[in-house]
Amino acid sequence: MKITKSDESSNTSTVQDPITSQDEEQVSCVRIVLLVFVVTFIVWLIPTLLITPSYPRSPLTYIKNQGFVLDQKPFTIRAGTFDYFRVHPSHWRERLLRLRSLGFNAIETAVPWNLHEPIP
């Protein structure tokens, strides 16, 4: 859109509108991306909320008063670290049983991508 204005000397000058067609295209692209995001989220959310699984569920775990509840009883997660890549596979079972006997009910481990990733 062009806006013309008159000077005192009756010369006319043309001033460009600050919103260009390129800006309008960017705004419509952003609107399309947001619309696709919202539709994708709704398509994901509806089956998640409406469909109940046909398989038996594991014991219900949820957070209540800054703690976990498992089968209606307070539950504390005690995790031990196990770096499987530092232990020979023949010793894994023994080390995991040791962690369990110490009272741990969860395992934390790291994944060394340099061991799993193929050489580029």
N, C-alpha and C positions, 0 to 999 in steps of 0.2 A: 504494500500500500504506500502510495506517495502522498506526502502532505506538502502543499505549496503555501508559502506565505509571502506577503508583499512587504517590501522595504519602503522606507520613506521616499526613496528616489524612484519608486514605482518599478523597480527591478524585481522580478520574481525569482526566488531560489527554491530548489527542491531539497527536501530533507527526507532521508530514508527512515521508514518505520523500524524501530529497534528489534522487532520480532520478525525474523526472516522465515522463509518457507523451510529452511533447513532446521531451524529451531522447532517449528511445528511438527516436522517429521520425527525429530528426536522425542518430543513429548508424546506423540502417538505411539512410538516404539516402546517407550517406558510404560504407557498404559496397557499395551498388548502383553508385555512381559508380566506385569502385575496381574492382569486378568488370567493368564495361563497359570501363574503360580497359585492364585486363589482357587481356580477350578481344579488343579491337580491336588491341592490340599483337601478340598471337599470330597473329591473322588476317593482319596485315601482314607479320610476320616469316617465317612458314612459306613463302609463295611466294617471298619474297626470297632465302631460303637454298636452296630446292630447285630453282627454275626457272633454268636457264641461258639466256642470250639466244641466239636463232638467228642474229642478225646478227654480222658480224665485230667483234671488240672493238678499241678503240683501244689504242695501246701502254700496257702496264701501268705505272701510276705508284703508288708507295707510299712510305711514310716508313721509313727505316732509319738508325739511329744519328744522329738529329737532322738528317737531310737527306732529300731526295727522290731516288728512283731511277726512271729512265725507260729502258725496254728494257735492263735490267740494267746501266746506266751511271749514275754520279752526275749529278744534274741540279739546277741552281740556277735558281730563278724570279727573273727580273729584270723588274720591272714599271715601266712609265712611266705617268704620268697624262695623260689626254686628255679635256678638257672639251669635248665635241662641241657644246654649246650656245654656246660662245664662238668657234667656228670656223665659217666659212661651209661648207655641205655640199660645195661644189665643191673645197674644199681638204682634205677629210678624207683622201682616198687619199694625197695627198702627205705629210701629217703622220704618218700611220700608217707609211708606208714609211720616213720619217726615223727614227721610233722603232725600227723593225726594224734599220735600218742602224747604229744606235747600240748594238745588241746586246740590246735588250729583247725578251723572248719572251712578255710578258703586258701587258695594258692594264688600268689602273684608271680608273674614271670615276665621276662622281657623277650622280645623277638629280635634276634640279631639278623637284620636284613642282609648283611654282607654274606652270611652263610646260606641264605635261601635264594637270593637273587642271582639269576644267571649272569655270567660275565658279559658286559656289553660289547 
